[in-house]
Amino acid sequence: MSNFVLSSPLKGWIAPLDETPDAVFAERMLGDGLAIDPLGSTLHAPCDARVISVHGTRHAITLRADNGAEILMHVGLETVGLGGEGFEAHVQDGQAVKSGDKLISFDLDLLSLRARSLITPIVITNPDAFQIVRREQDHVVSVGDFLMELAPAGGAAAVSPVAEGEVVREVVVPLAHGIHARPAARIAETARKFAAEVALVAVNRRASAKSPVGVMSLAIRHGDRVSVVASGPDAEYAVIAVVELIEGGMGESADLPATAAPATMVEAVRANMPSEPGLLRGVMAAPGLTIGQAVRFVSSDIVVVEAGTGAANERAALEGALAHVRARIEKAAGKGDTARKAILGAHLAFLEDPELAAAAHRLIADGKGAGFAWRRAVGGYVEALRGLGDRRLAERVDDLIDLERQVLRALTGEEDEARVLPPGAILLADELLPSQLMGVEAGQVAGFCTAKGGPTSHVAILAAAMGIPALVAAGPGVLDVAEGTGLILDAEAGSLRIGPDAAALAAAQTAIAARHERKAAAKAAAHQESRTADGVRIEVFGNVGSLNDALAAAANGAEGSGLLRTEFLFLERETPPDEDEQARQYQAIASALDGRPLIIRTLDVGGDKAAPYLPIPAEENPALGLRGVRVSLWRPHLLKTQLRAILRVKPLGQCKIMVPMIASLDELRAVRAVLEEAKREMGVTERIELGVMIETPAAAVTADLLAAEADFLSVGTNDLTQYVLAMDRGNPELAARIDALHPAVLRMIAQTCAGAARHHRWVGVCGGLASDLAAVPVLVGLGVTELSATAATVPEVKALVRTLNVEACQALARQALDQTSPEAVRQLCKAFQAQILKAGA
């Protein structure tokens, strides 16, 4: 590979990176290069290349030249804080550019007033593959002048920086969201079990696999090809373990319900919202409507001293602080819910990151204080992640900032002040950190609204898990609201009303009271039979995934379980459960339901759910590959063991069996053959109902064929929606556009009900749509006679069913099928429910 020349992308004075007033660039954390103090206001392409990413705030761009060299250009310092103001991008991600093409224009006058510095670093971010052999010196350059000459670092290393003697295997990343915080933590945890040095190599950049922050900084995305390399006594085993972990998908799925806007759409959502005096617009992070008063949540600065008191003292202080924070996080993780445990697990991995600790120790060795060293080490990675232009990774910066603060507090012996919150406190902040939200009791906070942040941040996930209504990205106006001001926070509407008048307060209070009243009445009548107002039986069951879920469903009046997700037995373990373990668990859940029907779904792994003992080969499209029934027929011994365990549950017949991801009658017949074989082996002669899930368009359009041999059909609306709309429900770019009330999805459900009716089979819905109160009348109108909802919503679903008239629901369903968008369907449903409420008033 020959040498390669970059031309100047900008008119200005050349300066060495060492003179850049930012440690990230000056210490070459992102790579080698130089800087330009601009005299011009347009950034141009320094070579023929392809755009890897344009940062969301348009202040930075990364290109990849044809020979693999990656060039980061960062206009000014700390310009990310401008939020895109003063910048205009002329290109987009993935676009091919020619040398000299315009990339970004910027307002030089604005930046000179608002930015920390105008100096613009030009950095080669894969220095393992390319070295700078000649660079321009200190003088003015124009666009197109010589800037620097690159040479391959060791020839073949430019393509694959793997040293001689290293074990290497390539893997295609199947994770829908790429390798972000939690997967990076899992990879580091696995790599640390081995003595070998293990690294990931992605597009000529390399990071230690034992460093979750380093792995994150590679910005590995879904579908990327990554090399896992290792050297040392157990290198081969280490590589196999990490490759299998990545190939298995690590159980990664979407972090948020589909009602939340993805981070990349936040600016567009806010831009399209009309402005109104006394009203701030944001993006929903967690649903709910609440009235309260403003409580400004401002974090006090932590002052650190740069000079240390001796390396030994400072190292001991830092290690003590890390141990203190580690113990506190481990204690909190032991008593939290699933979301909290996952987030705290990522925090622990960051805390144990060897690269992060090494950076701090190097600074301590140079005479710096422990607090200064820790802040500088974390800050370097924070800026590195922000500079990648990956919005999802940028949201994980909060986790690093959170850890920085916790460790500095431990070093100073301080704790965040325990604040007594007034009743109805709505927290207002620039941003909230996960530990700050976890530090308050859910009952103390009515809601929160932040100026910044994103709907896929960890604090948003926590808010949803805690049931706290929350808005993010509401803009700087949040910080202008006076302490104690009355507020109405309507997360679903994306609004924060400041100082509402009496009429607005009365309307909100009425809406909240009506919600509470309906919930209370529904709860009181939860154990009554579910029938429509005109006497049609509609069973309301509960979806469960554990014994506790089953107990909660029964307590909330569920008339059975329409979906037992058996994955809770199979995931997060090294070997599959045996027949005895499964039988005990199924029996416990059946007993908790006290004889009510229990529909057990056979193992549904693959796609976004991975089991380490099932090394599913890397797939370009995991959602279209080995998952559901395909895995069961690929490994029939697992299927047979599970069916035998189900057949052992007493009383026999309480359990029905449901097969996921059916696409053809042949698959159903194959499962029935295994079931009949298991029955013969166990001497079971009674009929055991075997049904199918309708999750694929193929199953919906051939429902009449399936119903001829299946005992029942149950629609899984989550997967059916993604397959009908050809939108991955795990893709944050599409999350806000996936709505199961899309007319195309409803037509599939209608076809399913019509096909089932030909053979007198019942149809249920066990997907998310069964818990959507707006959708229930439409589903009843389409012919659905069983709804399996979340345990918490069962009382309200039953209460709603009792108000319905089937003929009116059928008319509503016919109208819904003729709409052109899910928004139009929801408007219909809203009007229909308003009529019901009015009639019941």
N, C-alpha and C positions, 0 to 999 in steps of 0.2 A: 504494500500500500504506500503510495507516494505522499509526500508532504502536502499540506493543505493550507491555503491562505484565507484569512478573514479580513474583510475591508471594514473601515470604520462605519458604524451604523448611525453616527451622530456627529454633528459639528461641535468641536469644543476642545478643551485642554486635556491632554493625556496626563494621567496620574497613576502611580503604582497603587496596587490594592492596599499596601501597608498604610497609606495615608487616608484610607477610608475610615471615617469616624464611627465604625460599627464593627464589633468583634467578629460577627458572623462572616464578614467579607475579609477584614484585615487578617484574621487568623486562618483564612482559607477553609472554613468549615464546609463550604459548598463547592470548593474547587479553586483552581488557580485562574488568573486572568489579569485584567487591569481595569482602570476606571476612567471615565470621561466627565469632566466638569462642563456641562453643556452651554453652548452659545446658540444652538438651534433648538427648535421645538418639535421636531419630528424624528422618531426612531425608525431606521430602515433595516432591511435584511442585510446581514453582513456576508451572505453567501446563498447559493441555492439550497433550499431546505424545506422541511415540512414543520408546521406549527404543532408542537406537542401540547402546549396549553397557554391560553391567555388567562392571566389571573382575573378572578371575578371583579376586582376593583380596577382592572385595566392598567395597573402601574408596572406590571412585570410580564414578561413573555419568555417562553422556553422554546427553542428550535432544535431540530435534529437534522444535521447535514446528511447528505447521501452516504457518506463514509461512516456514519454512526456518531460523530462528534455532537455533543449536546451543549448548547450555548444558552445560558440564562442572562437576560438583560433586565436590570432592575432600575427603573427611572426614579432617582432620588432616594432618600432614606426616610423610613417611617412614613412613607406616602400611602401605605395601606390604610392608615387612619382617615384618609380623605374620602374613603368610600366610593372612589371612582370620580369624584368631583375634579374637573379640570383635565380629564383624560378621555380620549376617543380612540377606540380600537378599530383598525381597518381590516383586520383578518380575524379568523375564528379557528378553533381547535380543529386539527386535521388538514388544514388548507396547505397546499403547496405554494411556496413563494420563490421568486427569483431574486438574485442579489440586487439590492437597491430598492426593492418594493417597500412601500410605506407599511409600517406595522402599527405604530401608535403615535398619535399626536397629543401634545400636552400644553397646558397654559403655563408658560415659563414664569410669568409675573405672579400668578397665583401660587405656584410651587415655591417661589423665592420667599413668599410671605408665610406660607403654611407648613412647608416641609422642614424637617430637621436639617437637611442638606440637599443640594441639587445633584451632588456627585452620583454618577450612574455606573455601577459596576457591570462589567462584561466578563462573565465567568464560564469556564469550561467545567461542567459539572460531572464529567466522567474522566478525571485525571489519571485513573488507572489505565485507561485506554489511549489517551493522547497527552503528550507533553508539549509545552510551548518552547520552541527552539529559537524563536526570534520575536521580539515585540517592539512596538514603537516606543520612543522615549518622550521625554517631557517637552512637548510643543503643541501648537494648535493643528488639528486635523480637520479635514472636510469629509463629508459623506463620500464614501468610495475610496478614500485614501487607504494605504496599507495600515493594518492594525496589528496583526500577529500571524505567525506561521506555526502550524501544528505538525507534529510528527507522531506516527503510531508508537505507542509505548510497548516495544517488543513485538511488533508485527502481529502475530495471531492474537495477541492480547486485546487488540482493538475490537475484535469480534467477540471473544470470550475470555475475560481476564481470569483464567484458571491456571494455577501454577503446576509445574511438573510434579507428579506423585499424588496429586489431589484426586479424590473420588468425586465424580460429578454425575448428576442425573438431572434431566430437564423435566419440568412439569408445567402444564397449562393451568392457570389459576381459575377454578370454577366458582369462586365466591362471588355472589352477585354484587357486593359492594367493594370488591377488592380486599386487599389486606390492610385493614384499618386497625384501631386500637386493640379490640378484643382478639381477633385472629393473630395479630402480632404478638400479643401476650402469650397465646397458646403455643405459638412456634418457639418463642424464647424458652418457655417452660419445658418443652420437649427437648430442645437442643442442649439445655443445661444438664440433662441426665447423662450426657456423654462427655468423656474426657477430650474428645476430638475438638478441634477448632472448626466450627461450622459457619458457613456464610451463605447468603443469598446474592445472586448476581442477576440484575435486571437491566437490560439495555446498557450494558457496559458500566453499570454502577454496582458497587459491592457494599454489603453491610453485614456485620456479625449477626448471625441468626439468634445469638443469645442476648441481643440488644433489641427490645421491642421498639424503642424510639428510632433506632437505626433502621429497622425493618420498615417502620412506617415511612421513614424519610425517602424510601425508594419509590413511594407513590405507586405501588403495584395495583393494577386494575383488573377487573374481570376480563378473562381471555388472554392476559399477558403470558408470555413464555418466560419462565424463571428457571435459572440453574441453581441447584442446591449442591454446594461443594464442601468438602471436608477433608481434613488431614489429621492424622493421629492414629492411635492404636485401634480405636473402634469407629473409624471414619465411615466404613461401609454401612454399619448398622445405624449410625446417626443419620446418614443421607436417606436411607430407606424409611426411617421413622418420620423424618420431616416431610419427605415426599408423600408418604401415605396420609399424613395429617392434612396436608394441603389438598391432595386429590379428594379426600373424603369430604371436604367442604366445611368441616368444623361446626356443623349445625347452624351455619349462618343463615338468617332470614331477615325480613324487613323489620326495622326497629320501631316503626310507627304504624298505626292504623292508616288505611288509605285516605282518611279524611284530612290528614295533615299535609300541608304543602311541602314539597321537597325544597331543600336549601337553595338550589339553583333557581327556584322560581320566586324567592322572597321579594326581590326587587321588582319583578314584573307585577306581582300581586299588589304590592303597595302602590306602585305607579298607577294602577288602574282603579284604585279606590278613590271615590270623590272626597274632597276635603270638606270639612264642616267645622265651624267654630266650636270649641269645647269638646272636640272628638278626635282622638288619636286612633290611627289604623295600624294594625299589626298582623301577624300571622299566628294562627292557632298552634300552640304547642301541646295543650291538653284541654279537653272540652269542659264546658260548664258556664253557668251564669251566676254572678254573685254581686252583692252590694257591700261596700265597705268604705274604709277611709285610707288615705294614702299614708304609707309608712316608708320613708326614704331609707333605702338599705345601702349605706356607703361604707366600703371597707377602708379602714385606716391604713395608712402607709406603714410599712415596716422598715425601719432604718437599719442599714448594715454598715459595719466598719470595714474599710478596705484592707487595712494593715492587720496582719495576724500577730499572735502572741507566741509564736513558735509552732512549727509544723506538727509536732507530736500533740500539742494541746488542741490545735484546730482539727486535726484528724479525729481525735477522740471525741471532741464536741460534735462533729458532724455525724460520726457513727452512732453516738448516743441519741441524737435527734432522729436519725433515720430509724433506729430501733423503736423509739417511742411512737413515732407515727405508724410504723409497721404494726405494732401491737394494737394500736387503736383501730386501724383499718380491719385487721383480722377479727377483732371483737365485733365490730359493726357488721362485717360480712356474715358472721355466724348467726345473726338473728334477723336478717333482712329477707325481702322477697327476691324473686328471680332477677328482676331488673337491677335491684340494688347490688346483689351479689356479683352480677356480671360486670357492673361498672367498678365496684371496689376491687374485683379481681384484676381488672386492667390497671388500676391505680397501684396495686401491689407489684405488678410486673414492671411498671415504670420505676417504682421505688428501688427495685432490685436490678435495674438496668446497669450492667457493668460499664458500658461506655459513658453513661451519665456520671456515675461515681468516679470513673477514671478522669474525666474532664475536670471535676471539682478537685480531685486530689492533685492534679497537675498544678492547678492554680494555688492550692495550699502550699505545695512544694516551692512555689515562686514567692512565698511570703504573704499570701493573701489570707484574710480571715475566712472562717468556715462559711459564714452567711454570705459574704461577698462571692466566694467561690461557687457556692451552690446556686445563687441567683444568676451568675454569669454562665454557668454550665447549662442550666435550664433555659435561660434566655437565648443561648445559641441555637438550641434545638427548636425553640418556639419560632424564631425567625426563619429557620430553615424550613419548617413545616408550612409556615405562612407563605413562604416564597415559592412553594411548589405549584401554586395555582389550583390545587385540588380542594374544592370547597368542603368536602366531607372530612378530609384530614385537617383542614383549618379549624373546623368545629371542635376537633379533639385537642386543640391547643389549650382549651379551658382546663382539661385534665392535668396538663403539665403545670399550668399556672396555679391550679389548686394545690398540687403537691409542693410547688415552690413555697407557697404561703404557709402550708401546714408545717413544713420542715423549719422554716424561718421562725415560726411561732414557737416551735419546740426548742430551737436554739436560744431564743431570748427568754424562754421560761414563761412566755405570755400565752394566754388562750384568747380566742375570739370572745369578746364580751358577751355574756349571756344577757340578751335584751328581752325585757318584758314587753310583749306585743299587746296592743290594745285589741279589744274584740273587733272582729271583722277587718283585720289588717290585710291590706293589699300591698304587697311589697313592690316598690318601684326601684329599679337599679339600672345602671349601665349594662352590666351583665351579672348573672348569678353563677356561682361555682357549685358543683355537685355537693361538696362537703357543707357548704352554707345552707343549702336546702335540706340536706339530711340532718343538719343540726337543729332544725325546728320541728316541733310536733305538727303533724298534718292539721290537727284541730285548731291550732293557733293561727293559721294562715288561711284567709279566705281566697286568695289568689295572688298572682304576681304578673308584672308586666316589665319587660326589659327593653332598653333602647336598642341593644344589639342582640346577637345570638341567632340561632337557627333552630328549626323544628326537628332536626335530627340530632341535636346536641344531647349530651348525657343528662343535662338538667331538665330538658324537655321530656325525656323518657321517664325520669324520676317523677316529674309532676303528674304525668298520666298514671303512673303506678300508684301514686299517693292520692289520686282523686282531687288534685288541686287545679282549678281552672287557670290557664296560663296563656299569655301572649308574648311573642318575641318580635324583635326587629321592628319595634314601633317608632324608632327614630329618637333624636335628641330631645324632643319635646317632653318625653317622659321625665327627664331630669329637671324640668322647669316647674313641675307640679309641687305645690306647697304641701308641707307636712300637715296631715289632718284633713285635707280636702276630701269631700265626699266623692265617691267613684262608683260607676257601674261597669263591671268588666263582663263582657259577653264574648267568650272565646270563640264560639262557633261563628259569630258574626264578624270576628276579627276587630272588635272595637273596644276602646276604653273611653267612657264618657266622664268628663271632668266637671265637677260641680253641677250635677244634674238638677233640674228644677223639680218642683213638686209633682208635676204630671209624669215626668220620666221616671222618677222614683216610684210613684204609685204603680205605673205600668210594670216596672221591673219587679216590684214586690208582689204584684198580682200574679205575674208569670211564675215567680219562684214559689209562691204559696200554692198555686195550682199544681205545679210539678210535685211539691211535697205531699199535697193532699192526694193526688192521684197515686203516688207511690205508696202512701200509707194505706189507702183503701185497697190497693192491689195486694199489698202484703197481708192485710187482714183476711182477704178472701183467697189467698194463694192456694189453699188446699181444697178449694171447691173444684168440681169437675169443669173441664173446659168445653163449653158449647157456645155456638153463636146464638144471637138473639132469636133466630128462627129455628133453633134446636139442632143444628148440624154439629156433629161431634168433630172437633179439631183437637187432636192430642198435642199437648205442649210438654216436651221433654227437655232435658238438660244435656249439654255437651260436657263431658268430664275427661280428665286426664290423670286422675289420681283418686285415692280413697277420700282425701279431704274434699275434692271437688264433688264427689258423689254425695257425701254427707251434706255439703252446702246446697246441692241441687234438691235433695229430698227435703231439707229444711225450708226451701223456698217454694215448695209445692210442685216440683217437677213430677210428672206422671210416669217417669221412666227416664232412661238415657238413650237418646237417639244416636249418640256417638261416644264410644270410649276410645280415646286415642291411646293405643297400646305402646306408643313410642317411649313413654316414660320408663318402661321396663328395659328398653333396648339401647337407649342412647347413653352417652357419658360413661361407658364401661368398656373393658377390654375384651370380654367374651359375652355371648348372648345368654339370656336367662334360660335355665333348663325348664322342663315341663312342670316339675314340682313347684318351682318358684312362681311361674306364671299362674298355675292353678290356684295357689294360695292368694295371690293378688286379685285375680278375677273373682274368686269366691268372696273375698272381703268386700269388694265393691258391690257385688250382687246382693250380699247380705245388707249392706248399707242402704240399698234401694228397697229393702223389705218386700221382695217379691215382684216389684215393678219390672217391666221389660228392660232389658239391657242389650243394646246393639253394640257388639264389639267389632271394631274395624281391624282387619288383619294388618300386619306390619306395613307402615307407609314410610319407608325411608328412601333415600336418593333425592336428587334435586337439591333442595336447601336443607335437608336433614341427613346427617351422615353418621354411620356407625363404624368405628375403627376396625372391627373384625370383618367388615364387608368392604374390601378395597375396590370400590367401583372404579373402573378405568376412567381416566380423564375424558371428559366429554365437552365438545364445543358448545352444546346447548343442554345443560344438565336437566332443565325443566322438560326437555323432550326425550330424555334418555332413560336409563334404568331407574325407575322409581315405582312405588306402589306395587301393584300386582306383578309387574315385570320383574321386580327383585324377588318376589316370592316364588315365581316360576323359574327364575334363574338359580335360586337356592331352595329347592322344594323341601329339603329336610327341615329348614326353619319353619316353613309353612305348616308342615305336618305336625311338628312339635307344638306349635301354637294352637292348631285345631284340636289336638288331643287334650291340651290343657283346658280349652273352652268346654269341651265335652264332659269334663270332670266336675263342672260347676253344678251344684244342687240348688233348687230343683231343676232337673233337666228340662230344657225348653224355655227357661227364663231368658237365657241368652240367645240372641239371634246373631248371625255372622254377616258382616258386610265387607265387600271386597273393593279396595280403592283403585282408581285410575283405570277402570275397565274401558277398553276401546273396541272390543269385539266379543261376539258370543263364544268364540273358541276359548278365550281366556276364562270366562265364567265356567265353561264345561271342564276345563283343566282343573280349576279349583274344586269344583264339585266332585271330580274323580278322586282327588286327594282326600276330601272330606268323607266320601263313602268308604274309602279304604281305611281311614282312621276309625270310622264307626264299626266296620267289620272287625277290626282288631280288638276293639273294646267291648264288643257285644252290644252295641247301642242299636236298637231297632226303631226308636221313635223318630219322627220327622223333625229335622232341625232346619229352621228357616235360613235361607242363604239369599242375601240381597246384594245389590251392586250400587256403587256410588256413580252418579252421573256428573263427571268432572271434565269430560272431553266432548267436543262437538260431535265426534263419532258416536259416542254413547247416546247423546241426546237425539240425534237424527235416526238412530236405529233402536230407539226405546221400545218400539213395538216388538222388535225381534228379541230384545233382551227380556222383556216382560213375559214372553212366552215361556221362559225357563227360570227367571229370577222370581223369588217370592215377594220382593218389594224393591222399590227404587228410591234412593235418597240423593238429593242434589247437593253437591259440594260447591256452593256458589263462589268461593274464593278462587279455586283453580279453574272452574268453568269460565269465570269472567276473564281471567288472564288468557285462556286459550281462545275464547271467542273473539276477544279484542286484540289478540296478538300483542299483548303488553305484559311484560314480566312484572308480577306484583312485588318482586323483591328489588326492582330498580327504582332508586329514589328519584330519578328524572321523570318517572311516569306515575308515581304514587298518587298524585292528586287527580289524575285523569281516569283512574280505574274505579268504576262505579257499577256495582252489580245491578242497578236499576236501569242500565242501558237497555234500550228496546231490543237490541240483538240478543242480549242475555235472556231477557224475559221471553222472547220468542222461542229460545231453546228450552226454557222451562215449560212453556205451553206445549211444545211438541212432545216433551217427555211425558207430561200428564195425559195428553191425548193417546200416546202409544201405550201407556200403562192401562188406561181405561179400556182399551180393546181386549185386555186379558184380565180385567177386574183386579188389578194390582194397585196397592196404595202407593202414593208418592209423598216423601217427606223432604224437608230441607234442613240440612245440618250445617250449612255454611254460615258465614257472617250475616247474610241477608235475613235469616230467621230471627236475629236479635235486633234488627232495624225496624222500629215501630212503624215508620213510614211505609215500609214494604209489606207488612203483614197483610193488610187488606188485599193488595194486588196478588200475593201468593195464594190466599184463600180463593180469590176470584179465578185464578188459573187452574185450580183443582187440587192444590196441595192440602193434605189432611193431617199432616204431622209436622210440627215445627220443633226443632231441637235448638234451643237458644243457650246463651251463657246463663249460669245459675243466677246471677244478679238480676237479669232481665226477665226471668221466667214469670214472676208475679205480674209485671206490667203487660207482658205478651198475653197472658191468660185474661187479664182484665180487659184488654183491648178486644180480644176475640169475642167476649161476651156482649160487646156493643155492636157487633157486625151483623149485617143481613147479607146472606150469601148472594142473593140476586143483585144487590147494589154493588157488591165486590166484583161480581162478574162483569157488570157494566163498566166499572172502573178499570178492570183488567183489559177489556176490549179497547178502551180509550188509550191506555198505556202502551199497548202494542203498536198503536198507530202514531206515536210520538216520534220525533226525530232526534231526541237527545235525552240523556239521563236527567239533565236539569229540568226539561219540560215534564218528565215523568214525576219528578219530585214536587214540582209545583202542583200537579194534579193531586198527588197524595196529600200535600199540605192542605189544599182546599177541601179534600174529602174528610180529613181528620177534623178540620175546623167545623164542618157540618155535624160530625159526630159529637164533638164537644158541646156545640150549641144545642143539639137535640137532647143531650144528657143534662144540660144546665137546669 
